[in-house]
Structure formats: structure tokens, C-alpha cells
Amino acid sequence: MQVVQPTTPDEVAELLGSAQAKGTRVGVRGGGTLEQILPAEGTAPELLLDLSRMNRITSIERGNLLARVEAGAVTAAVQAAAEAEGLFYPPDPTSLETCTIGGNIACAASGPHQLKYGGTRDFVLGLEVALPSGKPVRTGADMQKSVAGYDMTRFLIGSGARFGVVTGAVLRLLPKPQRRRTLLCSLTTFSAGASIALAVMKGGMTPAAMELLDLRCLEVDRDAWTSFGLPNRPTVEAESLLLIELDGVEASVNRQRAQIEQLCADQAKAMVLILTDPEKARRAWELRRRLLPRLMAGMPTWAMAVAAVVPEKLLAPFSSDEPPVAPISDRPARVACFAHAGTGMLHLFVGIDPAGERECDEALASSRRMLHRLRGAGGTLLRTYGPARHLLGEEEAPASALMERLAAIQQSFDPKGVMVP
Amino acid sequence: MRISPALRQKIRQIVFDGKVLSEPGDLYCYSYDATRMSFLPDLVVEPTSARQVADVVRAAKEEGVPVVPRGAATCTTGGPLPVSGGIVLSLTLMNRILRIFPDSRLAIVEPGVVNGDLQAAAQPYGLFFPPDPSSFRVSTLGGNIAECAGGPRCLKYGVTKDFVQGLEVVFPDGRLLDTGPLGYLRWPESALIGLMVGSEGTLGIVTKAYLKLHPIPPARRSLAATMFRIEQVGEAVNEIFSAGLVPAKLEFMDGFAMRLVDDFYKVGLDREAAALLLIEVDGDKEGVEEEAAQIEAVCQKVRVKKLQIARSIEEEELLWRMRGMLSPTVSRAADIKINEDVVVPRGKVAEALRLIEELARRHGLRVVNYGHAGDGNLHTSFLVDDDPEQKRRAEEAVSELFRVVLRLGGSVTGEHGIGLTKVKFLAWEIGEEGTAAMRKVRDAFNPQALMNPYKIFLESGAEAIQGDKRLA
């Protein structure tokens, strides 16, 4: 396999043009984040376009509330550049320190801010794309409002490299909220956390982010969480954590904070910490982002399912009469749950040490039962990750009526079928 | 285009509990939209279920008969016109709100539900559907989705595409697909939803939509700033964003529009002023107080001529009714109103307005500008007498308007769509390569262009078809 690091959109287009002519299979790489969690499938590319050198943030335009970036720009760098201008780029995939905007676009990445703001798909105004034929095109516009023809931007976001290679993007920015406040709500059980989250939404509030972590998520970083002043579990029943970010004008943030404190006060043994120090708040969200690597640590193999259900059914997968599968001692199986509580997106992690066969089988069986119950509640398994992902069951195959159409588009964009998705 | 008796018979059987209309008077009623152009269909079909839509589409396809989906026909670009005859498939009988999940902020609706009816149904749950085109009292959600409709509130909350979580679609070959309420989270369903919203009925027919709702903000406040100079609109908008505020609405009208409104409503608008900026902030009570105070400060900084804060619901309603009724108000001022829907990057609103005034003067035309100042979406209206010479000049002026906004990095349509009337200009905006890529998408879904033909893309013969189809 040949790896090329192009530095301009024209170069990418040329490489694609000649690959199309020769029938060379082409793959694309951004920050390499996905490779760590998703094993490669299908035929390996013969030519790999590594876009990490096309990482410029070309401009941040305050008057137009937008950023122009190259595909290889790192997400956190874009966020920082926007903040420096008093602006805000909300999409916050957990790997934001290493992942690239191009990669975010290819897989429609989103993170905790999905709740109030949406994900990458909601913040891309336009794209610069090299088609498999080698021709460059632009999609979208510099404004949020433009309905000239089809929304090719949203069509391409999440479509990997099937229909072309994104070389640059125009990103929508927002004015930076005047005030941000992070709340840590420690609750006795996972379901207590889920019900507070639902009550927050019912109360008409839409926090910028609202993440729910279960006991095992807390255990892998217990010392760090305790350092904020959260209870240490051996002394208090602190089995789940709601991590909330509020933003807006100060009066509104304060009122919402008070409302959430009131909701938690009605729960026995609940505890709310307000992180007024921005540095502490930053650390809390960093802890949330390193959750997956911490869960993976020390486990010989693992699998993760990302599923979704309408938010009010978030607890559907959890049966009260089923005992917890993995002991807190963590070995040989580690099952953990965390959720974007307001949007109904649920992550189910299973770490496996094949040496402890019986526990692992139980953990997997229990996880599969959870996913089954989630489907029963109208939920859907969105995708699975990790080397042992096949053990969690099959993702639902998309309808053939749609796949045939997309195949037809792919065929006309990429007649020789050289693009590796 | 004629429809065989066999197909007619088959369709009557499929749509057994809906309507099948073929009387000339009925056909005429389904021949136009807000462009006032008219093309007679051969048959009007009003199905009552997705299954019926699918079966009608399949039956029509087998005989090569065009099918044109239609909602309330408030489209201003000719989207629902049956240009080459065939079947107008009206979705207005499919107007049930199937379910509202209040705690999940989700509504499941049929396409014929009127936007305003969903608002009314969501209201008791403390929820609303943010897209609010001026036509919301009559336009259907299916139409809103087909056009990716916007509206004033979209500044803060987003346009229609931001609220579609899933769709049930009948493809042009009659196959049916339902992405479910979480389709937006998963590829390839997300790609389909992305394409369908704004596809103007050329890729398929939406038969059910899963729409995101939003909590009704408990408080709101409206402000109206009268400007000495039109540039102050842009300055004020810029300052508001720079302060970190995103109002729910930021709407403007120029001095000419103010005088037309005042002629009609007699509300004592300043007839010497250059522009009026209408602002609405919403949120919780505490937040609204604070935001309104900050916006007052911005207006002082920009030195507006006058700042008025609505003190009662009546005052507030009057302000927004003036804005909502601008399009018909402006229509009264001339025989013909050519209403465009251009967008410029928001930092270039002032420059665009200056250039538009200048080009109108050069073509000897009266022009009114109003629209969504916060997102750069300008509704430029040329006022034209029923005079061939003036009409010709107006046509030139419109072409030049598009050149101007594209030069500023803008778009020829922000929320009205390409439809039939703007097909010439699509390639101006997105180029030949971009148009070719879109055609490939259309051909994959709708290979013979039997579904809503002559829309979005410039087809050979289209020029002749447009001809003199304007209603008297």
C-alpha cells in the first residue's frame, strides 16, 4: 500500500483522477481515530490518502459566523480558534484532541453537545469535495439558508469516502455563550440518573450537554471523580453520575442550575456539585472523553454497542430483576453503560478477558438481552465497535430499496468502484 | 398527456376511500400555485395512506405517466405545477397527527398536516415546531419538508432540515421505506433524510415524518428599532451576535416597506426612516430580561433613531403581523410583484441592499427589501406594472440581482426552492459540475424524471413550457 500526504485539494483531485483511470483502490485517513476502535473491513486500499497535512484553519469570519478549514484540521484546534474570536464550534466528538474535521464529516461524528446543538451534520455549511472522477466540486453555501438544489452537504456527511473525498469545509459558528456552568449530580442508581435527566427535559430545559455514567464508568476513574468532591463509593451509595453543562446568559444559567438542584434535592442521597472554576469544568469533561480508553485499559479484548431509543424509553434495556453481571473487581468481564441522556443515545461497553470464560459469556449474554429489550422498546442498534463487536450481535441491515439507490449513485460517481468507504 | 381508461380505473380502485377528480373545474383548481402560473393536470388523486401513494406511483410509472406531489400549493417557485400534465397527487387528505411523544419532544405526522395545526397540537404539551414560514397557517409539513422551509424563528432554532429525525418515503418506483424516528442517527438513513429535505418532490414522496419539537420558551420580548440609515441594520445585527446573543428573530424591512405597511395598518411608523429592525428574544423569564436589556444597550450604541419595546401582547402581535403580512401588503402596491428570496453572507447584508437599490434605479423599477436580517435572507420584491416593457426590464433586473448576490458569495434561494422558475439559475450558483452531480442523484432515484418533471434542473424544452402560463 502506498501512502501519500497531499497538501492541496488539487493534488487530492489529481490523485483520484489517476486512480480512477488506473482502477487503483483508494482509501482516506484523517486523524486515525476510527482505526483504533473499528477493525478495517473489505479490501485494503492500494493508495492511502493521508490528509493530516492539510490541516489549516484558513479563516474564522466573525461577521459571517463561519470558519473555513482544510479537511485535516484537528477538531480541538478549530474549537480553540473559534473561541479566540469569541465564537463557538459545538460538535465535540470524544476524540476531539486528535480527530479531524474531515474524519468527523466522513462519519457524522457527534458528542455530548448533540443535545442542544446537534452534531457535525448540523454545523457544516458547505464542503469542498474531490469526486472519484478527479473533479472538484463545492456543495452548500456560506450561509445556513440556501436551498439551491439538493442538500449534497448532508448527503455526503456520514457517507465516508464512498462518493468522494472531502478536502475542505465551511463550518457554521455560533456566538460564544456568555456563561457556561458544569454540574456534577451524583445519584444512587443509574435509573435515578436517567429519571433526573428526563425531569430536566420535562422541565423545558435543554442543557448544552447531559451525560449519564454508570457505576463501572465511575470506577475506572474513581480517584479522579472523587477529587472533585464526589462521594467515595465505599462510604456512600453513589452509583451514577449526571454530568451537565448549562450555557446562555447568566440569569438563565443560574435559574436552570437552581431548578436542577431542586430536582436532585427530591432524590435521597443525591449530591450536586457546581464547578465554578472553568479549569475544573474542563477537567471533568476531559474525564468524560477519556472514558472509553479507560474502560479498554487492561482488557484483552472488548466490544461496544451504540444504540438509540426515544429518550423517554432510555431505561427500557435495564431490567430491575437482573443482577449486575460483572463484579466491581473488574475482572474478567467489565460491562459499562453511559448515555447521552437527553437524546436517548446509549453506549454499552463489554470488556472481555477470554480467560474467565463463564463470566464473559454471562456478560455478553446479559448485554445482548439489554439490546434485545432496547429493540423491543422501539430502539435501534446504531453501530458496534471493537475487536469483539461481532459478539454483540448484528446491526440491522438497511433497506434494499435505499441501498440500491445509493449503489446507483456510487456507480455513476465512481464507475470503477475504486473508493474504499 | 392522456391517461388510459385502464389506469384511471386502477387508480380508482387503489384510492377507494380517497378522491379521484377529473372534471375540468376540479383539474383547474389543482393547476396552480403561488406563482400564479397554471398547468392543467389530467387527473387529481387524493390518497389516504402511504400504501395508496405507493400503489398509485407504481401504477403511473408502469404507463409512463408523470406524478406531481402537492400539498397546499403555497410554493412561490412552481414546485407543485404539473408542467407536462399527468397526475397531481394531493396529500391533503393525509393530515393526521399520528402521535406526539411529549417527553421525547417528538411528533409523528402525515405529510398533509398543516404547519399551524401541528403547532396547535403540540402547544398543550408545552412544545412547538420551530420552522415558521409566513404561510404556516395553510402550508403543509410535507411541503415544508420538500422545500426545506424556513421562517423568522429559524435564526435561533434552525430550518426544517434541523427538525426532521426520520421519514417514510415512497420512491419513484413505488417502493416504500420507513427510517423510523431515529433515522437521522444512522447512515444510510441519514443520507436519505439529508437528500429528501429540500428535494422538491423530485426524489420521492414523504408519507410520514418524525419531527423534533422544542419546548415553548416561557417568556419572550419584542423590540422594534427604527433606523436613520439602512446600514444600521447590519451594524445592529453584528453587534448583537458579537455580544454573544442569538435572538429568536431578527427581521427587517426597508423604508419603502415601512411606508406601505403604514398606509395599510396606520400604525404610525416613521415615514422618513430608512429601515425597521424587529427583534424577538425568548427563553426563561430571567434570561429574556437580561437579553432585552443587552439589546437595548446595543441599539443605543448603534444610535438607532428610535427603539420601541412591545409592552403588551397586542403590541407584540401587531409588530409581527406587520412583518408576517408584508408579502401581501407589498403585492397591493403594484400590478405584479416579483418576489425573490436571495441570501448573502450575513456580514454583507448592507452591501447587498446598497447594490440592489442601485440596480433597481438603473432598471427604472421600484424595489422593496425585507426579510431575515439575522441570516442574510433577503426578500427582494420588484414592483412592476402590467406593461411588457417594464416586465422585460424586471426580468433583466432579477437576473442581475442573482449575479449580485452570487458575487457576494450568496445564494439565489434561501427557502423558496428552485422549482420551475429558477431552473436557469441553479448552475449559476453551483456550477456545471455541481449540477451534474445532483443530476446523478436524481437519476438514481427518479431515472425517467416521471416524478415532478421539469423541476430543479433545466431540461430541454423547459423555456418553451414556461411561456405565457401566468394566470390573469
Interface residues (C-beta under 8 A of the other chain):
Chain A: E61 R62 G63 N64 L65 L66 G86 A108 G118 R121 D122 L131 K135 P136 V137 R138 T139 A141 D142 M143 Q144 K145 S146 V147 A148 G149 Y150 D151 M152 T153 R154 F155 L156 I157 G158 S159 G160 L174 P175 K176 P177 Q178 L198 M201 K202 G204 M205 T206 G248 V249 E250 A251 S252 N254 R255 Q256 A308 V309 V310 P311 E312 K313 G344 M345 G378 G379 T380 L382 R383 P398 A399 A401 L402 M403 R405 L406 A408 I409 S412 F413
Chain B: F101 D103 S104 R105 L106 G126 E147 C148 G150 C154 G158 V159 K161 D162 F171 R175 L176 L177 G180 P181 L182 Y184 L185 R186 W187 P188 E189 S190 A191 L192 I193 G194 L195 V197 G198 S199 L203 H214 P215 I216 P218 N238 F241 S242 A243 G244 L245 V246 G283 D284 E286 G287 E289 E290 E291 Q294 V343 V344 P345 R346 G347 K348 H372 D375 G376 N377 G409 G410 S411 V412 T413 G414 E415 H416 G417 I418 K422 F425 L426 E429 I430 G431 E433 G434 T435 A437 M438 K440 V441 R442 D443 A444 F445 I456
